[in-house]
Amino acid sequence: MGINVNNLADEINRQLALYANQTDESVQRIAEEIAAEGVEMLKADSPKSPGGGEYAKSWSLKKVGKVFVLHNKDHYRLTHLLEKGHAKVNGGRVSARVHIAPVEGKMIEKFEDELRRDLTE
């Protein structure tokens, strides 16, 4: 099927819109998959108390608009304290138990790899 020179701009715009739609669908699908994997990684890698690890079990995923948010639904106040460390009441510091940043790094890398692979197929 040939394209008339007069319709070239319309055809280019149509193809660009199609590509943008496919790209958006890929981004959303891959983001959801990676976010779900991230929740599982956080559950596995989070500090666990000897009493059962309720903090680690509380990680979950929610979608806000087009963004997927990983959050600790029950112990959200602990995330910063555990990740960064904190001062003790009677002086001194509690060491950081870094567990969120490594998972975030893995998720970003995997998202970029998956998206690049998906868009070049």
All heavy atoms as an XYZ file, in Angstrom:
949
protein
N       0.850     -1.189      0.000
C       0.000      0.000      0.000
C       0.884      1.237      0.000
O       1.713      1.416      0.873
C      -0.898     -0.025      1.243
C      -1.693      1.201      1.464
S      -2.706      0.986      2.940
C      -3.467      2.532      2.967
N       0.724      2.052     -0.977
C       1.515      3.261     -1.087
C       0.874      4.409     -0.325
O      -0.328      4.422     -0.070
N       1.691      5.376      0.040
C       1.201      6.551      0.756
C       1.363      7.755     -0.148
O       2.448      8.005     -0.681
C       1.980      6.779      2.069
C       1.816      5.582      3.000
C       1.533      8.056      2.742
C       2.654      5.666      4.242
N       0.317      8.479     -0.326
C       0.334      9.708     -1.094
C       1.174     10.730     -0.335
O       1.097     10.846      0.882
C      -1.108     10.199     -1.257
C      -1.211     11.432     -2.117
O      -0.304     12.250     -2.181
N      -2.347     11.541     -2.786
N       1.986     11.487     -1.049
C       2.841     12.495     -0.427
C       2.004     13.491      0.377
O       2.427     13.953      1.439
C       3.681     13.224     -1.509
C       4.459     14.375     -0.919
C       4.605     12.254     -2.201
N       0.815     13.784     -0.093
C      -0.048     14.724      0.613
C      -0.512     14.171      1.959
O      -0.855     14.925      2.855
C      -1.268     15.073     -0.250
C      -0.877     15.786     -1.526
O       0.121     16.507     -1.560
N      -1.642     15.571     -2.578
N      -0.544     12.838      2.109
C      -0.996     12.210      3.352
C       0.153     11.746      4.243
O      -0.068     11.096      5.251
C      -1.884     11.007      3.022
C      -3.137     11.422      2.298
O      -3.621     12.537      2.475
N      -3.660     10.541      1.473
N       1.386     12.063      3.859
C       2.557     11.597      4.598
C       2.557     12.076      6.052
O       2.804     11.287      6.975
C       3.846     12.041      3.888
C       5.152     11.549      4.502
C       5.188     10.024      4.524
C       6.340     12.111      3.735
N       2.273     13.333      6.279
C       2.269     13.872      7.637
C       1.214     13.171      8.496
O       1.473     12.834      9.657
C       2.022     15.373      7.625
N       0.040     12.919      7.913
C      -1.017     12.230      8.659
C      -0.580     10.811      9.022
O      -0.823     10.338     10.122
C      -2.305     12.176      7.846
C      -2.959     13.541      7.692
O      -2.669     14.437      8.524
O      -3.765     13.703      6.743
N       0.064     10.124      8.094
C       0.511      8.759      8.344
C       1.621      8.724      9.397
O       1.630      7.858     10.273
C       1.000      8.094      7.047
C       1.427      6.662      7.223
C       0.323      5.728      7.718
O      -0.880      6.037      7.552
O       0.676      4.675      8.283
N       2.532      9.676      9.343
C       3.592      9.757     10.364
C       2.983      9.991     11.733
O       3.350      9.338     12.716
C       4.619     10.854     10.004
C       5.437     10.423      8.783
C       5.524     11.160     11.188
C       6.345     11.507      8.226
N       2.029     10.911     11.822
C       1.369     11.181     13.097
C       0.605      9.959     13.609
O       0.617      9.669     14.804
C       0.429     12.379     12.978
C       1.180     13.684     12.928
O       2.277     13.795     13.450
N       0.594     14.675     12.271
N      -0.040      9.229     12.710
C      -0.768      8.031     13.107
C       0.186      6.966     13.662
O      -0.075      6.362     14.696
C      -1.550      7.479     11.917
C      -2.550      6.380     12.281
C      -3.320      5.890     11.051
N      -2.528      5.048     10.180
C      -2.192      3.776     10.454
N      -2.562      3.235     11.577
N      -1.481      3.076      9.604
N       1.314      6.785     12.984
C       2.297      5.798     13.436
C       2.926      6.203     14.767
O       3.151      5.360     15.643
C       3.385      5.590     12.372
C       2.906      4.896     11.125
C       2.419      3.483     11.403
O       2.971      2.764     12.225
N       1.349      3.088     10.718
N       3.198      7.480     14.949
C       3.749      7.960     16.216
C       2.752      7.776     17.362
O       3.129      7.404     18.478
C       4.167      9.430     16.107
C       5.427      9.697     15.294
C       5.645     11.199     15.125
C       6.638      9.050     15.937
N       1.484      8.029     17.104
C       0.451      7.824     18.130
C       0.332      6.353     18.485
O       0.193      6.001     19.665
C      -0.889      8.372     17.639
N       0.395      5.486     17.493
C       0.350      4.046     17.732
C       1.538      3.605     18.577
O       1.390      2.852     19.542
C       0.328      3.293     16.396
C       0.287      1.773     16.458
C      -1.000      1.303     17.127
C       0.403      1.186     15.056
N       2.731      4.088     18.239
C       3.939      3.747     19.002
C       3.825      4.263     20.441
O       4.174      3.554     21.392
C       5.176      4.329     18.323
C       6.452      4.018     19.058
C       7.003      2.746     19.011
C       7.109      4.991     19.804
C       8.179      2.454     19.692
C       8.271      4.712     20.487
C       8.809      3.431     20.428
O       9.961      3.149     21.116
N       3.338      5.480     20.618
C       3.181      6.046     21.971
C       2.216      5.210     22.795
O       2.466      4.953     23.984
C       2.697      7.489     21.872
N       1.124      4.763     22.196
C       0.146      3.934     22.896
C       0.759      2.592     23.300
O       0.590      2.139     24.428
C      -1.092      3.719     22.023
C      -2.203      3.018     22.763
O      -2.436      3.292     23.926
N      -2.875      2.108     22.082
N       1.485      1.969     22.383
C       2.128      0.691     22.685
C       3.189      0.859     23.776
O       3.327      0.012     24.659
C       2.759      0.100     21.421
C       1.746     -0.378     20.414
C       2.390     -0.763     19.085
O       3.513     -0.385     18.788
N       1.644     -1.520     18.285
N       3.924      1.954     23.727
C       4.952      2.225     24.728
C       4.317      2.421     26.102
O       4.805      1.877     27.101
C       5.764      3.477     24.338
O       6.357      3.245     23.062
C       6.836      3.779     25.351
N       3.227      3.170     26.163
C       2.535      3.396     27.431
C       2.028      2.077     28.019
O       2.164      1.837     29.217
C       1.381      4.376     27.242
C       0.746      4.778     28.559
O       1.495      5.167     29.487
O      -0.492      4.682     28.676
N       1.479      1.224     27.175
C       1.006     -0.081     27.637
C       2.160     -0.923     28.171
O       2.031     -1.582     29.215
C       0.290     -0.831     26.509
C      -1.046     -0.238     26.136
C      -1.656     -0.866     24.890
O      -1.069     -1.834     24.337
O      -2.712     -0.388     24.460
N       3.294     -0.894     27.490
C       4.472     -1.639     27.937
C       4.968     -1.120     29.279
O       5.287     -1.904     30.180
C       5.605     -1.539     26.905
O       5.283     -2.224     25.734
N       5.043      0.191     29.404
C       5.507      0.792     30.654
C       4.614      0.367     31.812
O       5.101     -0.045     32.874
C       5.563      2.331     30.541
C       5.721      2.978     31.908
C       6.687      2.753     29.611
N       3.308      0.439     31.637
C       2.385      0.080     32.710
C       2.481     -1.404     33.081
O       2.510     -1.759     34.248
C       0.943      0.432     32.320
C       0.665      1.910     32.320
C       0.904      2.529     33.685
O       0.389      2.085     34.694
N       1.735      3.555     33.723
N       2.537     -2.269     32.081
C       2.612     -3.707     32.333
C       3.906     -4.072     33.055
O       3.900     -4.771     34.065
C       2.508     -4.475     31.011
C       2.601     -5.988     31.161
C       2.512     -6.704     29.819
N       3.330     -6.138     28.758
C       4.651     -6.302     28.650
N       5.301     -7.021     29.542
N       5.313     -5.762     27.651
N       5.015     -3.545     32.557
C       6.313     -3.856     33.159
C       6.415     -3.254     34.552
O       6.919     -3.895     35.479
C       7.457     -3.372     32.237
C       7.459     -4.207     30.958
C       8.794     -3.450     32.943
C       8.349     -3.658     29.855
N       5.921     -2.031     34.734
C       5.963     -1.390     36.046
C       5.197     -2.207     37.081
O       5.667     -2.394     38.213
C       5.392      0.026     35.962
N       4.030     -2.705     36.708
C       3.245     -3.505     37.649
C       3.965     -4.804     38.008
O       4.004     -5.196     39.176
C       1.867     -3.815     37.068
C       0.957     -4.514     38.047
C      -0.468     -4.635     37.555
O      -0.731     -4.399     36.361
O      -1.335     -4.961     38.384
N       4.551     -5.464     37.012
C       5.280     -6.702     37.271
C       6.477     -6.471     38.199
O       6.675     -7.214     39.164
C       5.778     -7.320     35.956
C       4.682     -7.863     35.074
C       5.178     -8.247     33.675
O       6.410     -8.208     33.432
O       4.321     -8.588     32.841
N       7.251     -5.440     37.910
C       8.441     -5.147     38.705
C       8.048     -4.707     40.114
O       8.695     -5.085     41.092
C       9.307     -4.057     38.020
C       9.742     -4.491     36.627
C      10.500     -3.676     38.878
C      10.617     -5.715     36.564
N       6.994     -3.932     40.242
C       6.537     -3.487     41.562
C       6.105     -4.675     42.414
O       6.424     -4.742     43.605
C       5.397     -2.483     41.423
N       5.395     -5.620     41.822
C       4.978     -6.817     42.563
C       6.196     -7.623     43.015
O       6.237     -8.121     44.147
C       4.054     -7.673     41.705
N       7.194     -7.738     42.139
C       8.431     -8.423     42.524
C       9.134     -7.656     43.649
O       9.722     -8.267     44.544
C       9.369     -8.551     41.328
C       8.896     -9.518     40.278
C       9.805     -9.538     39.052
O      10.994     -9.147     39.166
O       9.330     -9.945     37.984
N       9.088     -6.330     43.587
C       9.712     -5.496     44.617
C       9.103     -5.733     45.984
O       9.817     -5.786     46.998
N       7.791     -5.887     46.034
C       7.125     -6.174     47.312
C       7.652     -7.482     47.890
O       7.973     -7.574     49.085
C       5.583     -6.235     47.145
C       4.916     -6.810     48.378
C       5.035     -4.851     46.858
N       7.772     -8.492     47.038
C       8.273     -9.793     47.505
C       9.723     -9.684     47.976
O      10.093    -10.301     48.986
C       8.127    -10.854     46.413
C       6.681    -11.154     46.051
C       5.816    -11.484     47.263
O       6.242    -12.292     48.107
O       4.707    -10.912     47.366
N      10.538     -8.903     47.257
C      11.934     -8.709     47.680
C      11.994     -7.995     49.031
O      12.796     -8.359     49.895
C      12.712     -7.918     46.638
C      13.065     -8.707     45.407
S      14.234     -7.835     44.324
C      13.129     -6.753     43.411
N      11.149     -6.972     49.215
C      11.142     -6.254     50.494
C      10.691     -7.157     51.635
O      11.238     -7.098     52.734
C      10.242     -5.018     50.407
C      10.846     -3.832     49.687
C       9.793     -2.769     49.423
C      12.004     -3.246     50.488
N       9.697     -7.990     51.377
C       9.245     -8.928     52.414
C      10.371     -9.884     52.810
O      10.529    -10.222     53.973
C       8.025     -9.716     51.929
C       6.760     -8.896     51.906
C       5.566     -9.715     51.443
C       4.298     -8.883     51.494
N       3.103     -9.668     51.144
N      11.163    -10.294     51.825
C      12.257    -11.232     52.093
C      13.459    -10.552     52.748
O      14.103    -11.134     53.617
C      12.692    -11.909     50.797
N      13.766     -9.308     52.334
C      14.988     -8.644     52.770
C      14.825     -7.737     53.982
O      15.819     -7.280     54.540
C      15.570     -7.814     51.621
C      15.993     -8.662     50.438
O      16.064     -9.896     50.584
O      16.244     -8.088     49.356
N      13.599     -7.451     54.407
C      13.378     -6.548     55.533
C      13.800     -7.194     56.845
O      13.705     -8.413     57.004
C      11.898     -6.162     55.624
O      11.540     -5.337     54.551
N      14.239     -6.347     57.796
C      14.585     -6.882     59.112
C      13.371     -7.568     59.751
O      12.243     -7.099     59.599
C      14.980     -5.638     59.908
C      15.282     -4.592     58.896
C      14.438     -4.910     57.706
N      13.651     -8.652     60.419
C      12.576     -9.402     61.080
C      12.888     -9.498     62.564
O      13.995     -9.866     62.946
C      12.450    -10.791     60.463
C      12.009    -10.748     59.009
C      12.161    -12.094     58.332
C      11.801    -12.014     56.869
N      12.685    -11.200     56.065
N      11.912     -9.157     63.375
C      12.103     -9.271     64.815
C      11.978    -10.740     65.214
O      11.334    -11.530     64.516
C      11.050     -8.437     65.553
O       9.759     -8.930     65.280
N      12.575    -11.101     66.321
C      12.468    -12.497     66.769
C      11.021    -12.939     67.006
O      10.713    -14.117     66.944
C      13.252    -12.517     68.084
C      14.134    -11.319     68.031
C      13.426    -10.300     67.185
N      10.129    -11.983     67.210
C       8.742    -12.311     67.515
C       7.876    -12.615     66.304
O       6.676    -12.824     66.447
N       8.409    -12.598     65.095
C       7.570    -12.973     63.966
C       7.722    -12.156     62.710
O       7.237    -12.538     61.667
N       8.361    -11.008     62.754
C       8.600    -10.249     61.536
C       7.396     -9.552     60.956
O       7.204     -9.547     59.744
N       6.588     -8.925     61.790
C       5.394     -8.222     61.300
C       5.753     -7.077     60.358
O       5.023     -6.810     59.409
C       4.557     -7.692     62.468
C       3.918     -8.792     63.301
C       2.992     -9.675     62.488
O       2.202     -9.140     61.691
O       3.087    -10.909     62.634
N       6.885     -6.413     60.608
C       7.319     -5.323     59.727
C       7.520     -5.850     58.315
O       7.025     -5.273     57.344
C       8.614     -4.704     60.268
C       9.252     -3.698     59.337
C       8.753     -2.405     59.244
C      10.356     -4.040     58.563
C       9.332     -1.480     58.387
C      10.942     -3.120     57.716
C      10.430     -1.841     57.627
O      11.007     -0.926     56.775
N       8.234     -6.939     58.172
C       8.524     -7.501     56.847
C       7.249     -7.957     56.143
O       7.115     -7.810     54.928
C       9.500     -8.665     56.974
N       6.308     -8.478     56.869
C       5.064     -8.980     56.279
C       4.138     -7.857     55.803
O       3.225     -8.100     55.024
C       4.300     -9.838     57.283
C       4.985    -11.137     57.640
C       4.200    -11.866     58.708
C       4.938    -13.088     59.214
N       4.220    -13.731     60.334
N       4.355     -6.637     56.272
C       3.423     -5.532     56.012
C       3.656     -4.792     54.702
O       2.952     -3.833     54.403
C       3.473     -4.523     57.163
O       2.961     -5.108     58.332
N       4.631     -5.198     53.902
C       4.856     -4.522     52.626
C       3.734     -4.850     51.661
O       3.293     -5.985     51.572
C       6.196     -4.937     52.022
C       7.360     -4.346     52.748
C       8.182     -4.984     53.631
C       7.807     -2.995     52.694
N       9.121     -4.117     54.120
C       8.911     -2.879     53.556
C       7.385     -1.874     51.995
C       9.595     -1.681     53.737
C       8.063     -0.682     52.179
C       9.154     -0.595     53.032
N       3.267     -3.826     50.941
C       2.212     -4.055     49.953
C       2.357     -3.057     48.802
O       3.189     -2.165     48.836
C       0.824     -3.954     50.594
O       0.561     -2.643     50.994
N       1.508     -3.242     47.826
C       1.546     -2.459     46.598
C       0.195     -1.797     46.394
O      -0.842     -2.426     46.597
C       1.849     -3.407     45.427
C       1.792     -2.870     44.012
C       2.881     -1.828     43.798
C       1.962     -4.021     43.028
N       0.219     -0.518     46.018
C      -1.021      0.145     45.629
C      -0.739      0.990     44.400
O       0.390      1.401     44.156
C      -1.611      0.977     46.761
C      -0.828      2.208     47.143
C      -1.524      2.984     48.246
C      -0.689      4.168     48.693
N      -1.343      4.922     49.747
N      -1.776      1.229     43.628
C      -1.652      2.033     42.417
C      -2.311      3.377     42.656
O      -3.464      3.454     43.076
C      -2.308      1.311     41.227
C      -2.064      2.001     39.916
C      -2.569      1.174     38.746
C      -2.261      1.883     37.445
N      -2.789      1.161     36.299
N      -1.557      4.437     42.403
C      -2.059      5.801     42.548
C      -1.936      6.448     41.179
O      -0.845      6.798     40.745
C      -1.256      6.586     43.605
C      -1.795      8.001     43.729
C      -1.250      5.870     44.938
N      -3.071      6.579     40.487
C      -3.038      7.051     39.102
C      -2.352      6.004     38.248
O      -2.771      4.864     38.197
N      -1.249      6.389     37.613
C      -0.474      5.443     36.817
C       0.781      4.979     37.550
O       1.602      4.276     36.988
C      -0.065      6.081     35.487
C      -1.196      6.255     34.508
C      -0.669      6.696     33.162
C      -1.759      6.612     32.117
N      -1.218      6.849     30.778
N       0.932      5.389     38.804
C       2.142      5.102     39.573
C       1.877      3.963     40.549
O       0.846      3.925     41.225
C       2.586      6.367     40.350
C       3.791      6.080     41.221
C       2.874      7.500     39.390
N       2.826      3.034     40.643
C       2.741      1.947     41.606
C       3.581      2.321     42.820
O       4.743      2.697     42.678
C       3.230      0.636     40.987
C       2.335      0.160     39.890
C       2.590      0.478     38.574
C       1.212     -0.590     40.189
C       1.753      0.051     37.558
C       0.356     -1.020     39.183
C       0.635     -0.696     37.866
N       2.984      2.234     44.003
C       3.647      2.633     45.235
C       3.817      1.412     46.126
O       2.836      0.734     46.446
C       2.818      3.714     45.984
C       3.476      4.100     47.288
C       2.600      4.932     45.098
N       5.055      1.146     46.530
C       5.337      0.098     47.493
C       5.388      0.776     48.854
O       6.091      1.784     49.015
C       6.680     -0.567     47.203
C       6.713     -1.527     46.026
C       6.516     -0.836     44.710
C       7.997     -2.307     46.034
N       4.647      0.243     49.803
C       4.626      0.880     51.112
C       4.428     -0.172     52.196
O       3.958     -1.268     51.948
C       3.524      1.945     51.183
C       2.146      1.389     51.079
N       1.282      1.355     52.140
C       1.483      0.813     50.046
C       0.143      0.789     51.755
N       0.253      0.452     50.487
N       4.831      0.217     53.382
C       4.630     -0.655     54.530
C       3.365     -0.156     55.216
O       3.365      0.876     55.880
C       5.830     -0.603     55.471
C       5.802     -1.730     56.457
O       4.843     -1.862     57.206
N       6.840     -2.550     56.456
N       2.275     -0.879     55.018
C       0.962     -0.383     55.419
C       0.749     -0.313     56.929
O      -0.002      0.518     57.401
C      -0.140     -1.207     54.755
C      -0.135     -2.660     55.121
C      -1.193     -3.438     54.367
C      -1.084     -4.875     54.796
N      -1.301     -5.831     53.800
N       1.401     -1.178     57.689
C       1.176     -1.190     59.143
C       2.292     -0.538     59.945
O       2.055     -0.021     61.032
C       0.992     -2.631     59.634
C      -0.235     -3.293     59.035
O      -1.229     -2.584     58.786
O      -0.197     -4.517     58.805
N       3.505     -0.572     59.421
C       4.659     -0.076     60.182
C       5.421      0.975     59.388
O       6.645      1.003     59.371
C       5.579     -1.254     60.541
C       4.878     -2.335     61.283
N       4.547     -2.216     62.613
C       4.398     -3.534     60.880
C       3.914     -3.313     63.004
N       3.811     -4.126     61.970
N       4.686      1.865     58.725
C       5.295      2.869     57.855
C       6.204      3.821     58.607
O       7.136      4.358     58.043
C       4.219      3.650     57.084
C       3.179      4.296     57.962
C       3.360      5.573     58.440
C       2.020      3.603     58.306
C       2.408      6.173     59.249
C       1.066      4.190     59.104
C       1.257      5.471     59.585
O       0.320      6.038     60.392
N       5.990      4.015     59.887
C       6.839      4.919     60.666
C       8.243      4.344     60.881
O       9.181      5.074     61.142
C       6.193      5.217     62.014
C       4.955      6.063     61.910
C       4.361      6.313     63.301
N       3.126      7.033     63.235
C       1.924      6.466     63.265
N       1.803      5.165     63.362
N       0.836      7.201     63.195
N       8.366      3.038     60.769
C       9.660      2.396     60.993
C      10.574      2.427     59.770
O      11.786      2.239     59.914
C       9.458      0.934     61.406
C       8.870      0.682     62.785
C       8.661     -0.809     62.995
C       9.792      1.234     63.851
N      10.024      2.616     58.587
C      10.839      2.478     57.375
C      12.050      3.412     57.398
O      13.169      2.972     57.159
C      10.005      2.723     56.103
O       9.416      4.014     56.161
C       8.940      1.668     55.940
N      11.845      4.670     57.697
C      12.948      5.634     57.711
C      13.915      5.328     58.860
O      15.134      5.378     58.679
C      12.419      7.063     57.839
C      13.493      8.096     57.841
N      14.099      8.538     56.696
C      14.103      8.746     58.856
C      15.021      9.432     57.007
N      15.045      9.570     58.309
N      13.384      5.014     60.025
C      14.237      4.736     61.183
C      15.135      3.532     60.936
O      16.324      3.545     61.264
C      13.382      4.505     62.432
C      12.551      5.687     62.913
C      11.658      5.274     64.069
C      13.441      6.838     63.307
N      14.576      2.483     60.362
C      15.370      1.293     60.087
C      16.354      1.532     58.949
O      17.512      1.103     59.018
C      14.462      0.103     59.753
C      13.678     -0.474     60.916
C      12.650     -1.475     60.423
C      14.609     -1.119     61.933
N      15.925      2.193     57.904
C      16.767      2.401     56.720
C      17.921      3.357     57.007
O      19.031      3.163     56.507
C      15.912      2.942     55.569
C      16.626      3.078     54.256
C      16.822      1.771     53.495
O      16.348      0.717     53.941
O      17.470      1.823     52.447
N      17.687      4.380     57.807
C      18.694      5.425     58.030
C      19.368      5.354     59.396
O      20.340      6.058     59.636
C      18.059      6.815     57.880
C      17.356      7.053     56.566
C      18.339      7.082     55.433
C      17.621      7.392     54.122
N      18.504      7.352     52.989
N      18.832      4.575     60.333
C      19.340      4.588     61.697
C      18.714      5.748     62.453
O      18.062      6.614     61.865
N      18.907      5.767     63.767
C      18.312      6.850     64.554
C      19.000      6.968     65.901
O      19.727      6.072     66.341
C      16.803      6.618     64.738
C      16.461      5.321     65.396
N      16.320      5.189     66.753
C      16.239      4.097     64.868
C      16.028      3.921     67.036
N      15.973      3.237     65.901
N      18.769      8.100     66.566
C      19.354      8.352     67.878
C      18.585      7.581     68.944
O      17.375      7.394     68.839
C      19.313      9.844     68.190
N      19.313      7.144     69.970
C      18.675      6.481     71.111
C      18.246      7.540     72.115
O      18.786      8.645     72.149
C      19.658      5.526     71.791
C      20.038      4.332     70.959
C      20.984      3.456     71.767
C      21.427      2.237     70.988
N      22.347      1.408     71.778
N      17.294      7.200     72.939
C      16.772      8.142     73.940
C      17.875      8.579     74.897
O      17.998      9.757     75.220
C      15.600      7.506     74.729
C      15.164      8.409     75.859
C      14.438      7.215     73.799
N      18.698      7.662     75.358
C      19.739      7.978     76.350
C      21.112      8.204     75.718
O      22.132      8.015     76.355
C      19.822      6.858     77.393
C      18.547      6.763     78.205
O      17.935      7.780     78.520
N      18.122      5.553     78.511
N      21.140      8.591     74.472
C      22.400      8.854     73.770
C      22.829      7.675     72.919
O      22.375      6.552     73.108
N      23.684      7.974     71.982
C      24.136      6.938     71.069
C      23.216      6.829     69.860
O      22.264      7.594     69.717
N      23.537      5.869     68.998
C      22.747      5.689     67.777
C      22.454      4.226     67.544
O      23.207      3.360     67.932
C      23.500      6.218     66.562
C      23.582      7.735     66.533
C      23.866      8.286     65.163
N      22.967      7.922     64.099
C      21.800      8.496     63.825
N      21.348      9.454     64.593
N      21.083      8.105     62.797
N      21.343      3.986     66.904
C      20.992      2.656     66.415
C      21.471      2.608     64.971
O      21.172      3.505     64.184
C      19.470      2.407     66.497
C      19.101      1.094     65.843
C      19.009      2.454     67.944
N      22.207      1.581     64.602
C      22.738      1.452     63.244
C      21.608      1.284     62.229
O      20.574      0.687     62.524
C      23.654      0.237     63.143
O      24.746      0.385     64.014
N      21.894      1.773     61.033
C      20.939      1.621     59.924
C      20.886      0.154     59.507
O      21.877     -0.562     59.573
C      21.378      2.472     58.750
N      19.713     -0.291     59.110
C      19.517     -1.640     58.556
C      18.992     -1.439     57.137
O      17.786     -1.520     56.881
C      18.516     -2.428     59.399
C      18.824     -2.420     60.882
C      19.249     -3.685     61.548
N      18.836     -4.943     61.039
C      17.986     -5.762     61.653
N      17.409     -5.400     62.782
N      17.721     -6.935     61.144
N      19.901     -1.118     56.235
C      19.547     -0.755     54.861
C      18.924     -1.960     54.161
O      19.548     -3.012     54.045
C      20.786     -0.259     54.086
C      20.407      0.113     52.668
C      21.415      0.922     54.813
N      17.676     -1.793     53.734
C      16.958     -2.876     53.062
C      16.078     -2.372     51.922
O      15.733     -3.131     51.030
C      16.107     -3.665     54.060
C      15.100     -2.821     54.786
N      15.443     -1.902     55.748
C      13.762     -2.745     54.671
C      14.355     -1.302     56.199
N      13.317     -1.793     55.551
N      15.755     -1.089     51.912
C      14.896     -0.526     50.874
C      15.724     -0.097     49.657
O      15.377     -0.419     48.520
C      14.075      0.656     51.418
C      13.168      0.185     52.563
C      13.246      1.296     50.311
C      12.497      1.311     53.331
N      16.823      0.605     49.881
C      17.638      1.128     48.773
C      18.142      0.032     47.832
O      18.081      0.211     46.609
C      18.800      1.959     49.321
N      18.629     -1.106     48.335
C      19.081     -2.140     47.398
C      17.947     -2.690     46.526
O      18.140     -2.959     45.342
C      19.643     -3.239     48.294
C      19.926     -2.586     49.599
C      18.949     -1.460     49.703
N      16.770     -2.843     47.103
C      15.618     -3.334     46.335
C      15.225     -2.295     45.290
O      14.949     -2.634     44.136
C      14.432     -3.677     47.269
C      13.174     -3.959     46.473
C      14.781     -4.858     48.161
N      15.236     -1.034     45.662
C      14.923      0.034     44.718
C      15.897      0.010     43.536
O      15.493      0.097     42.382
C      14.983      1.394     45.408
C      14.726      2.555     44.476
C      14.931      3.905     45.138
O      15.659      4.001     46.137
O      14.372      4.881     44.611
N      17.187     -0.132     43.827
C      18.187     -0.189     42.763
C      17.957     -1.359     41.813
O      18.038     -1.207     40.594
N      17.650     -2.524     42.367
C      17.381     -3.704     41.538
C      16.142     -3.493     40.678
O      16.110     -3.888     39.510
C      17.187     -4.939     42.416
C      18.429     -5.430     43.096
C      18.107     -6.583     44.037
C      19.275     -6.916     44.933
N      18.917     -7.927     45.935
N      15.108     -2.886     41.265
C      13.866     -2.646     40.533
C      14.090     -1.684     39.369
O      13.582     -1.909     38.267
C      12.788     -2.095     41.470
C      12.268     -3.107     42.462
S      11.151     -2.367     43.673
C       9.906     -1.646     42.639
N      14.835     -0.618     39.595
C      15.105      0.366     38.544
C      15.871     -0.291     37.397
O      15.517     -0.134     36.224
C      15.874      1.583     39.100
C      14.963      2.397     40.021
C      16.431      2.453     37.972
C      15.676      3.463     40.824
N      16.905     -1.031     37.750
C      17.719     -1.697     36.724
C      16.880     -2.699     35.923
O      16.939     -2.731     34.692
C      18.896     -2.407     37.394
C      19.865     -3.014     36.415
C      21.059     -3.632     37.124
O      21.524     -3.076     38.135
O      21.518     -4.680     36.653
N      16.086     -3.491     36.622
C      15.275     -4.493     35.939
C      14.211     -3.831     35.059
O      13.942     -4.279     33.945
C      14.622     -5.435     36.942
C      13.938     -6.599     36.286
C      13.595     -7.678     37.255
C      13.001     -8.853     36.480
N      12.679     -9.965     37.313
N      13.595     -2.750     35.547
C      12.593     -2.023     34.765
C      13.206     -1.505     33.466
O      12.634     -1.671     32.386
C      12.000     -0.873     35.577
C      11.022     -0.037     34.801
C       9.717     -0.466     34.627
C      11.402      1.162     34.240
C       8.806      0.292     33.902
C      10.513      1.927     33.509
C       9.215      1.495     33.341
N      14.354     -0.872     33.578
C      15.011     -0.330     32.382
C      15.348     -1.437     31.387
O      15.123     -1.285     30.186
C      16.271      0.442     32.776
C      15.978      1.737     33.498
C      17.228      2.412     34.043
O      18.318      1.786     34.052
O      17.120      3.567     34.476
N      15.891     -2.554     31.883
C      16.240     -3.675     31.003
C      15.013     -4.249     30.310
O      15.018     -4.486     29.103
C      16.951     -4.787     31.789
C      18.334     -4.377     32.257
O      18.880     -3.388     31.732
O      18.872     -5.066     33.154
N      13.946     -4.484     31.088
C      12.722     -5.065     30.524
C      12.077     -4.134     29.501
O      11.621     -4.584     28.452
C      11.713     -5.383     31.635
C      12.122     -6.501     32.566
C      12.016     -7.863     31.917
O      11.118     -8.059     31.080
O      12.851     -8.715     32.240
N      12.035     -2.846     29.816
C      11.424     -1.883     28.895
C      12.241     -1.784     27.610
O      11.680     -1.788     26.513
C      11.284     -0.518     29.561
C      10.547      0.540     28.744
C       9.127      0.083     28.423
C      10.528      1.857     29.481
N      13.554     -1.714     27.753
C      14.420     -1.649     26.575
C      14.205     -2.889     25.694
O      14.054     -2.779     24.484
C      15.876     -1.570     27.023
C      16.835     -1.189     25.933
C      18.251     -0.953     26.464
N      18.301      0.203     27.361
C      18.571      0.130     28.668
N      18.834     -1.016     29.248
N      18.593      1.219     29.402
N      14.150     -4.063     26.307
C      13.942     -5.307     25.567
C      12.571     -5.302     24.883
O      12.440     -5.669     23.726
C      14.055     -6.507     26.513
C      14.010     -7.844     25.806
C      14.256     -9.021     26.717
N      15.376     -8.768     27.615
C      15.318     -8.874     28.939
N      14.230     -9.263     29.532
N      16.368     -8.620     29.693
N      11.553     -4.866     25.610
C      10.196     -4.870     25.071
C      10.041     -3.913     23.887
O       9.375     -4.228     22.911
C       9.187     -4.508     26.173
C       7.772     -4.819     25.792
O       7.431     -6.015     25.736
O       7.012     -3.866     25.523
N      10.667     -2.758     23.971
C      10.508     -1.736     22.926
C      11.365     -2.009     21.688
O      11.096     -1.450     20.625
C      10.823     -0.347     23.472
C       9.860      0.169     24.528
C      10.298      1.536     25.023
C       8.436      0.211     24.016
N      12.372     -2.860     21.823
C      13.204     -3.158     20.656
C      12.766     -4.418     19.932
O      13.345     -4.785     18.916
C      14.691     -3.305     21.054
O      14.830     -4.299     22.062
C      15.230     -1.971     21.550
N      11.757     -5.110     20.445
C      11.249     -6.312     19.775
C      10.391     -5.956     18.590
O       9.759     -4.992     18.492
C      10.424     -7.167     20.746
C      11.268     -7.829     21.788
C      10.422     -8.666     22.743
O       9.179     -8.566     22.757
O      11.025     -9.450     23.469
